[in-house]
Structures are given as C-alpha cells and as structure tokens.
C-alpha cells in the first residue's frame, strides 16, 4: 500500500487528488475508490490501479 496526503477532494463532484509521500506524484481518486470518507489534508493509505488517464488511488482509507 502507498501512503499520501489528500491534496484536494470535491465531495459534491466525487473526486480529488492524493499526493504520494515517497514520490510526490499526484494520483486521481474517485468516490468509488474510497473505504473511508476523506477531506483535504487527511493522511491516507491506498492501492494504485491503472485508469483511463493514468494511475488511480483505490481502497483509500484514513490512517
């Protein structure tokens, strides 16, 4: 599992971005990939899965 910080999450639109701790890469996250409710600034763990436009964060949970 990767670890990172929620950079942005728009609850009404159901998507946002997570910045990975080790690489500083940004990963797209969709509400369908969440285990826990997330907000900007939350520390999270997640898996990466190939999406249509790159890697997406899935199985996202707050740590």
mmCIF file of the N, C-alpha and C atoms, coordinates in Angstrom:
data_MODEL
# 
_entry.id   MODEL 
# 
loop_
_atom_site.group_PDB 
_atom_site.id 
_atom_site.type_symbol 
_atom_site.label_atom_id 
_atom_site.label_alt_id 
_atom_site.label_comp_id 
_atom_site.label_asym_id 
_atom_site.label_entity_id 
_atom_site.label_seq_id 
_atom_site.pdbx_PDB_ins_code 
_atom_site.Cartn_x 
_atom_site.Cartn_y 
_atom_site.Cartn_z 
_atom_site.occupancy 
_atom_site.B_iso_or_equiv 
_atom_site.pdbx_formal_charge 
_atom_site.auth_seq_id 
_atom_site.auth_comp_id 
_atom_site.auth_asym_id 
_atom_site.auth_atom_id 
_atom_site.pdbx_PDB_model_num 
ATOM 1   N N  . UNK A 1 1  ? 0.839   -1.197 0.000   1.00 0.00 ? 1  UNK A N  1 
ATOM 2   C CA . UNK A 1 1  ? 0.000   0.000  0.000   1.00 0.00 ? 1  UNK A CA 1 
ATOM 3   C C  . UNK A 1 1  ? 0.875   1.249  0.000   1.00 0.00 ? 1  UNK A C  1 
ATOM 4   N N  . UNK A 1 2  ? 0.406   2.247  -0.692  1.00 0.00 ? 2  UNK A N  1 
ATOM 5   C CA . UNK A 1 2  ? 1.088   3.535  -0.717  1.00 0.00 ? 2  UNK A CA 1 
ATOM 6   C C  . UNK A 1 2  ? 0.494   4.439  0.352   1.00 0.00 ? 2  UNK A C  1 
ATOM 7   N N  . UNK A 1 3  ? 1.261   5.452  0.741   1.00 0.00 ? 3  UNK A N  1 
ATOM 8   C CA . UNK A 1 3  ? 0.783   6.438  1.707   1.00 0.00 ? 3  UNK A CA 1 
ATOM 9   C C  . UNK A 1 3  ? 0.897   7.823  1.094   1.00 0.00 ? 3  UNK A C  1 
ATOM 10  N N  . UNK A 1 4  ? -0.034  8.699  1.468   1.00 0.00 ? 4  UNK A N  1 
ATOM 11  C CA . UNK A 1 4  ? -0.003  10.049 0.940   1.00 0.00 ? 4  UNK A CA 1 
ATOM 12  C C  . UNK A 1 4  ? -0.940  10.965 1.692   1.00 0.00 ? 4  UNK A C  1 
ATOM 13  N N  . UNK A 1 5  ? -1.083  12.179 1.161   1.00 0.00 ? 5  UNK A N  1 
ATOM 14  C CA . UNK A 1 5  ? -1.916  13.218 1.757   1.00 0.00 ? 5  UNK A CA 1 
ATOM 15  C C  . UNK A 1 5  ? -2.934  13.673 0.718   1.00 0.00 ? 5  UNK A C  1 
ATOM 16  N N  . UNK A 1 6  ? -4.177  13.838 1.158   1.00 0.00 ? 6  UNK A N  1 
ATOM 17  C CA . UNK A 1 6  ? -5.226  14.324 0.258   1.00 0.00 ? 6  UNK A CA 1 
ATOM 18  C C  . UNK A 1 6  ? -4.947  15.797 -0.040  1.00 0.00 ? 6  UNK A C  1 
ATOM 19  N N  . UNK A 1 7  ? -4.680  16.089 -1.321  1.00 0.00 ? 7  UNK A N  1 
ATOM 20  C CA . UNK A 1 7  ? -4.401  17.463 -1.745  1.00 0.00 ? 7  UNK A CA 1 
ATOM 21  C C  . UNK A 1 7  ? -5.702  18.237 -1.921  1.00 0.00 ? 7  UNK A C  1 
ATOM 22  N N  . UNK A 1 8  ? -6.708  17.540 -2.456  1.00 0.00 ? 8  UNK A N  1 
ATOM 23  C CA . UNK A 1 8  ? -7.969  18.171 -2.817  1.00 0.00 ? 8  UNK A CA 1 
ATOM 24  C C  . UNK A 1 8  ? -9.011  17.076 -2.941  1.00 0.00 ? 8  UNK A C  1 
ATOM 25  N N  . UNK A 1 9  ? -10.211 17.307 -2.430  1.00 0.00 ? 9  UNK A N  1 
ATOM 26  C CA . UNK A 1 9  ? -11.315 16.373 -2.673  1.00 0.00 ? 9  UNK A CA 1 
ATOM 27  C C  . UNK A 1 9  ? -12.620 17.152 -2.700  1.00 0.00 ? 9  UNK A C  1 
ATOM 28  N N  . UNK A 1 10 ? -13.313 17.086 -3.838  1.00 0.00 ? 10 UNK A N  1 
ATOM 29  C CA . UNK A 1 10 ? -14.592 17.765 -4.014  1.00 0.00 ? 10 UNK A CA 1 
ATOM 30  C C  . UNK A 1 10 ? -15.696 16.750 -3.747  1.00 0.00 ? 10 UNK A C  1 
ATOM 31  N N  . UNK A 1 11 ? -16.316 16.862 -2.580  1.00 0.00 ? 11 UNK A N  1 
ATOM 32  C CA . UNK A 1 11 ? -17.329 15.888 -2.172  1.00 0.00 ? 11 UNK A CA 1 
ATOM 33  C C  . UNK A 1 11 ? -18.541 15.910 -3.097  1.00 0.00 ? 11 UNK A C  1 
ATOM 34  N N  . UNK A 1 12 ? -18.957 17.076 -3.569  1.00 0.00 ? 12 UNK A N  1 
ATOM 35  C CA . UNK A 1 12 ? -20.152 17.156 -4.418  1.00 0.00 ? 12 UNK A CA 1 
ATOM 36  C C  . UNK A 1 12 ? -19.917 16.543 -5.804  1.00 0.00 ? 12 UNK A C  1 
ATOM 37  N N  . UNK A 1 13 ? -18.684 16.617 -6.305  1.00 0.00 ? 13 UNK A N  1 
ATOM 38  C CA . UNK A 1 13 ? -18.373 16.019 -7.605  1.00 0.00 ? 13 UNK A CA 1 
ATOM 39  C C  . UNK A 1 13 ? -17.808 14.606 -7.473  1.00 0.00 ? 13 UNK A C  1 
ATOM 40  N N  . UNK A 1 14 ? -17.344 14.243 -6.273  1.00 0.00 ? 14 UNK A N  1 
ATOM 41  C CA . UNK A 1 14 ? -16.918 12.873 -6.014  1.00 0.00 ? 14 UNK A CA 1 
ATOM 42  C C  . UNK A 1 14 ? -15.528 12.504 -6.498  1.00 0.00 ? 14 UNK A C  1 
ATOM 43  N N  . UNK A 1 15 ? -14.624 13.484 -6.582  1.00 0.00 ? 15 UNK A N  1 
ATOM 44  C CA . UNK A 1 15 ? -13.255 13.161 -6.985  1.00 0.00 ? 15 UNK A CA 1 
ATOM 45  C C  . UNK A 1 15 ? -12.264 14.126 -6.362  1.00 0.00 ? 15 UNK A C  1 
ATOM 46  N N  . UNK A 1 16 ? -10.979 13.756 -6.459  1.00 0.00 ? 16 UNK A N  1 
ATOM 47  C CA . UNK A 1 16 ? -9.920  14.605 -5.948  1.00 0.00 ? 16 UNK A CA 1 
ATOM 48  C C  . UNK A 1 16 ? -8.562  14.028 -6.292  1.00 0.00 ? 16 UNK A C  1 
ATOM 49  N N  . UNK A 1 17 ? -7.534  14.480 -5.554  1.00 0.00 ? 17 UNK A N  1 
ATOM 50  C CA . UNK A 1 17 ? -6.166  14.042 -5.814  1.00 0.00 ? 17 UNK A CA 1 
ATOM 51  C C  . UNK A 1 17 ? -5.437  13.786 -4.502  1.00 0.00 ? 17 UNK A C  1 
ATOM 52  N N  . UNK A 1 18 ? -4.568  12.792 -4.534  1.00 0.00 ? 18 UNK A N  1 
ATOM 53  C CA . UNK A 1 18 ? -3.726  12.435 -3.395  1.00 0.00 ? 18 UNK A CA 1 
ATOM 54  C C  . UNK A 1 18 ? -2.278  12.590 -3.838  1.00 0.00 ? 18 UNK A C  1 
ATOM 55  N N  . UNK A 1 19 ? -1.438  13.203 -2.986  1.00 0.00 ? 19 UNK A N  1 
ATOM 56  C CA . UNK A 1 19 ? -0.006  13.335 -3.263  1.00 0.00 ? 19 UNK A CA 1 
ATOM 57  C C  . UNK A 1 19 ? 0.715   12.226 -2.498  1.00 0.00 ? 19 UNK A C  1 
ATOM 58  N N  . UNK A 1 20 ? 1.416   11.367 -3.238  1.00 0.00 ? 20 UNK A N  1 
ATOM 59  C CA . UNK A 1 20 ? 2.140   10.249 -2.633  1.00 0.00 ? 20 UNK A CA 1 
ATOM 60  C C  . UNK A 1 20 ? 3.336   10.755 -1.837  1.00 0.00 ? 20 UNK A C  1 
ATOM 61  N N  . UNK A 1 21 ? 3.517   10.228 -0.625  1.00 0.00 ? 21 UNK A N  1 
ATOM 62  C CA . UNK A 1 21 ? 4.602   10.677 0.263   1.00 0.00 ? 21 UNK A CA 1 
ATOM 63  C C  . UNK A 1 21 ? 5.984   10.453 -0.352  1.00 0.00 ? 21 UNK A C  1 
ATOM 64  N N  . UNK A 1 22 ? 6.254   9.250  -0.859  1.00 0.00 ? 22 UNK A N  1 
ATOM 65  C CA . UNK A 1 22 ? 7.607   8.906  -1.320  1.00 0.00 ? 22 UNK A CA 1 
ATOM 66  C C  . UNK A 1 22 ? 8.013   9.605  -2.607  1.00 0.00 ? 22 UNK A C  1 
ATOM 67  N N  . UNK A 1 23 ? 7.091   9.732  -3.558  1.00 0.00 ? 23 UNK A N  1 
ATOM 68  C CA . UNK A 1 23 ? 7.458   10.238 -4.882  1.00 0.00 ? 23 UNK A CA 1 
ATOM 69  C C  . UNK A 1 23 ? 6.959   11.645 -5.186  1.00 0.00 ? 23 UNK A C  1 
ATOM 70  N N  . UNK A 1 24 ? 6.021   12.151 -4.373  1.00 0.00 ? 24 UNK A N  1 
ATOM 71  C CA . UNK A 1 24 ? 5.376   13.436 -4.634  1.00 0.00 ? 24 UNK A CA 1 
ATOM 72  C C  . UNK A 1 24 ? 4.497   13.422 -5.877  1.00 0.00 ? 24 UNK A C  1 
ATOM 73  N N  . UNK A 1 25 ? 4.231   12.235 -6.438  1.00 0.00 ? 25 UNK A N  1 
ATOM 74  C CA . UNK A 1 25 ? 3.319   12.113 -7.580  1.00 0.00 ? 25 UNK A CA 1 
ATOM 75  C C  . UNK A 1 25 ? 1.879   12.313 -7.114  1.00 0.00 ? 25 UNK A C  1 
ATOM 76  N N  . UNK A 1 26 ? 1.069   12.899 -8.002  1.00 0.00 ? 26 UNK A N  1 
ATOM 77  C CA . UNK A 1 26 ? -0.351  13.076 -7.710  1.00 0.00 ? 26 UNK A CA 1 
ATOM 78  C C  . UNK A 1 26 ? -1.132  11.940 -8.356  1.00 0.00 ? 26 UNK A C  1 
ATOM 79  N N  . UNK A 1 27 ? -2.091  11.392 -7.601  1.00 0.00 ? 27 UNK A N  1 
ATOM 80  C CA . UNK A 1 27 ? -2.937  10.315 -8.109  1.00 0.00 ? 27 UNK A CA 1 
ATOM 81  C C  . UNK A 1 27 ? -4.393  10.727 -7.982  1.00 0.00 ? 27 UNK A C  1 
ATOM 82  N N  . UNK A 1 28 ? -5.153  10.472 -9.035  1.00 0.00 ? 28 UNK A N  1 
ATOM 83  C CA . UNK A 1 28 ? -6.581  10.752 -9.067  1.00 0.00 ? 28 UNK A CA 1 
ATOM 84  C C  . UNK A 1 28 ? -7.292  9.790  -8.119  1.00 0.00 ? 28 UNK A C  1 
ATOM 85  N N  . UNK A 1 29 ? -8.296  10.272 -7.412  1.00 0.00 ? 29 UNK A N  1 
ATOM 86  C CA . UNK A 1 29 ? -9.129  9.419  -6.563  1.00 0.00 ? 29 UNK A CA 1 
ATOM 87  C C  . UNK A 1 29 ? -10.597 9.748  -6.829  1.00 0.00 ? 29 UNK A C  1 
ATOM 88  N N  . UNK A 1 30 ? -11.412 8.698  -7.008  1.00 0.00 ? 30 UNK A N  1 
ATOM 89  C CA . UNK A 1 30 ? -12.850 8.844  -7.224  1.00 0.00 ? 30 UNK A CA 1 
ATOM 90  C C  . UNK A 1 30 ? -13.569 8.297  -6.008  1.00 0.00 ? 30 UNK A C  1 
ATOM 91  N N  . UNK A 1 31 ? -14.734 8.823  -5.725  1.00 0.00 ? 31 UNK A N  1 
ATOM 92  C CA . UNK A 1 31 ? -15.511 8.394  -4.565  1.00 0.00 ? 31 UNK A CA 1 
ATOM 93  C C  . UNK A 1 31 ? -15.737 6.876  -4.565  1.00 0.00 ? 31 UNK A C  1 
ATOM 94  N N  . UNK A 1 32 ? -15.785 6.250  -5.723  1.00 0.00 ? 32 UNK A N  1 
ATOM 95  C CA . UNK A 1 32 ? -15.991 4.800  -5.803  1.00 0.00 ? 32 UNK A CA 1 
ATOM 96  C C  . UNK A 1 32 ? -14.784 4.017  -5.282  1.00 0.00 ? 32 UNK A C  1 
ATOM 97  N N  . UNK A 1 33 ? -13.626 4.672  -5.139  1.00 0.00 ? 33 UNK A N  1 
ATOM 98  C CA . UNK A 1 33 ? -12.424 4.017  -4.646  1.00 0.00 ? 33 UNK A CA 1 
ATOM 99  C C  . UNK A 1 33 ? -12.154 4.239  -3.163  1.00 0.00 ? 33 UNK A C  1 
ATOM 100 N N  . UNK A 1 34 ? -13.135 4.836  -2.464  1.00 0.00 ? 34 UNK A N  1 
ATOM 101 C CA . UNK A 1 34 ? -12.940 5.158  -1.050  1.00 0.00 ? 34 UNK A CA 1 
ATOM 102 C C  . UNK A 1 34 ? -13.472 4.068  -0.130  1.00 0.00 ? 34 UNK A C  1 
ATOM 103 N N  . UNK A 1 35 ? -12.738 3.795  0.940   1.00 0.00 ? 35 UNK A N  1 
ATOM 104 C CA . UNK A 1 35 ? -13.228 2.968  2.042   1.00 0.00 ? 35 UNK A CA 1 
ATOM 105 C C  . UNK A 1 35 ? -13.748 3.894  3.136   1.00 0.00 ? 35 UNK A C  1 
ATOM 106 N N  . UNK A 1 36 ? -12.976 4.956  3.431   1.00 0.00 ? 36 UNK A N  1 
ATOM 107 C CA . UNK A 1 36 ? -13.362 5.962  4.426   1.00 0.00 ? 36 UNK A CA 1 
ATOM 108 C C  . UNK A 1 36 ? -13.674 7.282  3.720   1.00 0.00 ? 36 UNK A C  1 
ATOM 109 N N  . UNK A 1 37 ? -14.456 8.131  4.388   1.00 0.00 ? 37 UNK A N  1 
ATOM 110 C CA . UNK A 1 37 ? -14.682 9.493  3.900   1.00 0.00 ? 37 UNK A CA 1 
ATOM 111 C C  . UNK A 1 37 ? -13.375 10.259 4.068   1.00 0.00 ? 37 UNK A C  1 
ATOM 112 N N  . UNK A 1 38 ? -12.979 11.018 3.048   1.00 0.00 ? 38 UNK A N  1 
ATOM 113 C CA . UNK A 1 38 ? -11.721 11.771 3.110   1.00 0.00 ? 38 UNK A CA 1 
ATOM 114 C C  . UNK A 1 38 ? -11.968 13.264 2.928   1.00 0.00 ? 38 UNK A C  1 
ATOM 115 N N  . UNK A 1 39 ? -11.022 14.046 3.447   1.00 0.00 ? 39 UNK A N  1 
ATOM 116 C CA . UNK A 1 39 ? -11.056 15.503 3.321   1.00 0.00 ? 39 UNK A CA 1 
ATOM 117 C C  . UNK A 1 39 ? -9.644  15.998 3.047   1.00 0.00 ? 39 UNK A C  1 
ATOM 118 N N  . UNK A 1 40 ? -9.541  17.216 2.539   1.00 0.00 ? 40 UNK A N  1 
ATOM 119 C CA . UNK A 1 40 ? -8.241  17.820 2.269   1.00 0.00 ? 40 UNK A CA 1 
ATOM 120 C C  . UNK A 1 40 ? -7.366  17.761 3.516   1.00 0.00 ? 40 UNK A C  1 
ATOM 121 N N  . UNK A 1 41 ? -6.108  17.326 3.344   1.00 0.00 ? 41 UNK A N  1 
ATOM 122 C CA . UNK A 1 41 ? -5.156  17.272 4.440   1.00 0.00 ? 41 UNK A CA 1 
ATOM 123 C C  . UNK A 1 41 ? -5.095  15.938 5.160   1.00 0.00 ? 41 UNK A C  1 
ATOM 124 N N  . UNK A 1 42 ? -6.038  15.035 4.887   1.00 0.00 ? 42 UNK A N  1 
ATOM 125 C CA . UNK A 1 42 ? -6.028  13.719 5.538   1.00 0.00 ? 42 UNK A CA 1 
ATOM 126 C C  . UNK A 1 42 ? -4.830  12.897 5.084   1.00 0.00 ? 42 UNK A C  1 
ATOM 127 N N  . UNK A 1 43 ? -4.234  12.157 6.022   1.00 0.00 ? 43 UNK A N  1 
ATOM 128 C CA . UNK A 1 43 ? -3.192  11.174 5.701   1.00 0.00 ? 43 UNK A CA 1 
ATOM 129 C C  . UNK A 1 43 ? -3.915  9.875  5.359   1.00 0.00 ? 43 UNK A C  1 
ATOM 130 N N  . UNK A 1 44 ? -3.568  9.264  4.226   1.00 0.00 ? 44 UNK A N  1 
ATOM 131 C CA . UNK A 1 44 ? -4.287  8.079  3.757   1.00 0.00 ? 44 UNK A CA 1 
ATOM 132 C C  . UNK A 1 44 ? -3.345  6.983  3.277   1.00 0.00 ? 44 UNK A C  1 
ATOM 133 N N  . UNK A 1 45 ? -3.865  5.756  3.250   1.00 0.00 ? 45 UNK A N  1 
ATOM 134 C CA . UNK A 1 45 ? -3.218  4.607  2.627   1.00 0.00 ? 45 UNK A CA 1 
ATOM 135 C C  . UNK A 1 45 ? -4.092  4.199  1.469   1.00 0.00 ? 45 UNK A C  1 
ATOM 136 N N  . UNK A 1 46 ? -3.476  3.681  0.403   1.00 0.00 ? 46 UNK A N  1 
ATOM 137 C CA . UNK A 1 46 ? -4.256  3.326  -0.787  1.00 0.00 ? 46 UNK A CA 1 
ATOM 138 C C  . UNK A 1 46 ? -3.458  2.390  -1.683  1.00 0.00 ? 46 UNK A C  1 
ATOM 139 N N  . UNK A 1 47 ? -4.191  1.736  -2.586  1.00 0.00 ? 47 UNK A N  1 
ATOM 140 C CA . UNK A 1 47 ? -3.588  0.931  -3.643  1.00 0.00 ? 47 UNK A CA 1 
ATOM 141 C C  . UNK A 1 47 ? -3.686  1.725  -4.929  1.00 0.00 ? 47 UNK A C  1 
ATOM 142 N N  . UNK A 1 48 ? -2.843  1.391  -5.892  1.00 0.00 ? 48 UNK A N  1 
ATOM 143 C CA . UNK A 1 48 ? -2.896  2.047  -7.200  1.00 0.00 ? 48 UNK A CA 1 
ATOM 144 C C  . UNK A 1 48 ? -3.392  1.066  -8.251  1.00 0.00 ? 48 UNK A C  1 
ATOM 145 N N  . UNK A 1 49 ? -4.259  1.562  -9.123  1.00 0.00 ? 49 UNK A N  1 
ATOM 146 C CA . UNK A 1 49 ? -4.786  0.758  -10.216 1.00 0.00 ? 49 UNK A CA 1 
ATOM 147 C C  . UNK A 1 49 ? -4.757  1.613  -11.481 1.00 0.00 ? 49 UNK A C  1 
ATOM 148 N N  . UNK A 1 50 ? -4.398  1.003  -12.584 1.00 0.00 ? 50 UNK A N  1 
ATOM 149 C CA . UNK A 1 50 ? -4.345  1.718  -13.872 1.00 0.00 ? 50 UNK A CA 1 
ATOM 150 C C  . UNK A 1 50 ? -5.748  2.168  -14.268 1.00 0.00 ? 50 UNK A C  1 
ATOM 151 N N  . UNK A 1 51 ? -5.887  3.452  -14.565 1.00 0.00 ? 51 UNK A N  1 
ATOM 152 C CA . UNK A 1 51 ? -7.164  4.009  -15.016 1.00 0.00 ? 51 UNK A CA 1 
ATOM 153 C C  . UNK A 1 51 ? -7.051  4.476  -16.454 1.00 0.00 ? 51 UNK A C  1 
ATOM 154 N N  . UNK A 1 52 ? -8.078  5.135  -16.935 1.00 0.00 ? 52 UNK A N  1 
ATOM 155 C CA . UNK A 1 52 ? -8.083  5.612  -18.329 1.00 0.00 ? 52 UNK A CA 1 
ATOM 156 C C  . UNK A 1 52 ? -7.012  6.660  -18.586 1.00 0.00 ? 52 UNK A C  1 
ATOM 157 N N  . UNK A 1 53 ? -6.688  7.465  -17.584 1.00 0.00 ? 53 UNK A N  1 
ATOM 158 C CA . UNK A 1 53 ? -5.728  8.563  -17.773 1.00 0.00 ? 53 UNK A CA 1 
ATOM 159 C C  . UNK A 1 53 ? -4.544  8.459  -16.827 1.00 0.00 ? 53 UNK A C  1 
ATOM 160 N N  . UNK A 1 54 ? -4.173  7.248  -16.437 1.00 0.00 ? 54 UNK A N  1 
ATOM 161 C CA . UNK A 1 54 ? -3.043  7.086  -15.525 1.00 0.00 ? 54 UNK A CA 1 
ATOM 162 C C  . UNK A 1 54 ? -3.445  6.294  -14.299 1.00 0.00 ? 54 UNK A C  1 
ATOM 163 N N  . UNK A 1 55 ? -2.605  6.386  -13.283 1.00 0.00 ? 55 UNK A N  1 
ATOM 164 C CA . UNK A 1 55 ? -2.836  5.611  -12.069 1.00 0.00 ? 55 UNK A CA 1 
ATOM 165 C C  . UNK A 1 55 ? -3.881  6.282  -11.179 1.00 0.00 ? 55 UNK A C  1 
ATOM 166 N N  . UNK A 1 56 ? -4.812  5.456  -10.669 1.00 0.00 ? 56 UNK A N  1 
ATOM 167 C CA . UNK A 1 56 ? -5.863  5.928  -9.770  1.00 0.00 ? 56 UNK A CA 1 
ATOM 168 C C  . UNK A 1 56 ? -5.674  5.316  -8.392  1.00 0.00 ? 56 UNK A C  1 
ATOM 169 N N  . UNK A 1 57 ? -5.965  6.086  -7.364  1.00 0.00 ? 57 UNK A N  1 
ATOM 170 C CA . UNK A 1 57 ? -5.925  5.574  -5.990  1.00 0.00 ? 57 UNK A CA 1 
ATOM 171 C C  . UNK A 1 57 ? -7.252  4.856  -5.716  1.00 0.00 ? 57 UNK A C  1 
ATOM 172 N N  . UNK A 1 58 ? -7.158  3.635  -5.193  1.00 0.00 ? 58 UNK A N  1 
ATOM 173 C CA . UNK A 1 58 ? -8.333  2.843  -4.826  1.00 0.00 ? 58 UNK A CA 1 
ATOM 174 C C  . UNK A 1 58 ? -8.127  2.261  -3.432  1.00 0.00 ? 58 UNK A C  1 
ATOM 175 N N  . UNK A 1 59 ? -9.192  1.766  -2.838  1.00 0.00 ? 59 UNK A N  1 
ATOM 176 C CA . UNK A 1 59 ? -9.133  1.216  -1.475  1.00 0.00 ? 59 UNK A CA 1 
ATOM 177 C C  . UNK A 1 59 ? -8.519  2.238  -0.506  1.00 0.00 ? 59 UNK A C  1 
ATOM 178 N N  . UNK A 1 60 ? -8.959  3.492  -0.638  1.00 0.00 ? 60 UNK A N  1 
ATOM 179 C CA . UNK A 1 60 ? -8.396  4.600  0.140   1.00 0.00 ? 60 UNK A CA 1 
ATOM 180 C C  . UNK A 1 60 ? -8.992  4.606  1.538   1.00 0.00 ? 60 UNK A C  1 
ATOM 181 N N  . UNK A 1 61 ? -8.104  4.601  2.548   1.00 0.00 ? 61 UNK A N  1 
ATOM 182 C CA . UNK A 1 61 ? -8.574  4.687  3.935   1.00 0.00 ? 61 UNK A CA 1 
ATOM 183 C C  . UNK A 1 61 ? -7.694  5.652  4.714   1.00 0.00 ? 61 UNK A C  1 
ATOM 184 N N  . UNK A 1 62 ? -8.305  6.344  5.661   1.00 0.00 ? 62 UNK A N  1 
ATOM 185 C CA . UNK A 1 62 ? -7.607  7.308  6.511   1.00 0.00 ? 62 UNK A CA 1 
ATOM 186 C C  . UNK A 1 62 ? -6.756  6.554  7.522   1.00 0.00 ? 62 UNK A C  1 
ATOM 187 N N  . UNK A 1 63 ? -5.531  7.060  7.748   1.00 0.00 ? 63 UNK A N  1 
ATOM 188 C CA . UNK A 1 63 ? -4.657  6.429  8.752   1.00 0.00 ? 63 UNK A CA 1 
ATOM 189 C C  . UNK A 1 63 ? -4.401  7.377  9.912   1.00 0.00 ? 63 UNK A C  1 
# 
